[in-house]
Amino acid sequence: MGKEVDYQNRDRFIQLGIAISTLRRIRGLSQEKLAEKAGISRSLLSNIEAPNMAYSFSLNVFYNIADALEIEPEKLIKASVFPETVIKK
């Protein structure tokens, strides 16, 4: 975790962090609450969500976050605009 991100993946990690942050806020969760539900530290979640910072993290952490946000992992990875079915959980 936290390894340097390859240049070609930088924007992907940034976009994923923004999607996680956005959906967390839509769900009405603080970073502390989401981190607790996902079984990770708040500082790790903060690094993942930090805008303009590409932070590498494991698939295990990604799946835990997706589960905590009640979204299928493939929808979270593709997220740029959330459909109504995701927002209204």
Buried (B, 14 or more C-beta within 10 A) or exposed (E): EEEEBEEEEBEEBBBBBBBBBBBBEBBEBEBEBBBBBBEBEBEBBBBBBBEEBBBBBEEEBBEBBBBBBEBEBEBBBEBEEBEEEBEEE
